[in-house]
Amino acid sequence: MPKYYINSGTLQFIYSTNKNPLDAACCVIWELNENDTLQEYMFVDERGHRNVSDADDKTIVFETNDVLKKAGWSVDT
């Protein structure tokens, strides 16, 4: 079972699941609280938390708005 390190802004989550990386990000997005802020991108990696400065070709990157929409959130664009 993969363990994904999912990161965007102040949201940092480790999630073990059989889901694909996008579905894992969609589940984690529901863990947000009122103090969390998100960045433009969500980074998913099995090797540790990544962000814009240390992501590489093995890091999976999603636009945060795409994850929010797939998770069922209303997003103003």
Secondary structure by P-SEA (a helix, b strand, c coil): ccccccccccbbbbbbccccaaaaaaaaccccccccccccbbbbbccccccccccccccccccaaaaaaaacccccc
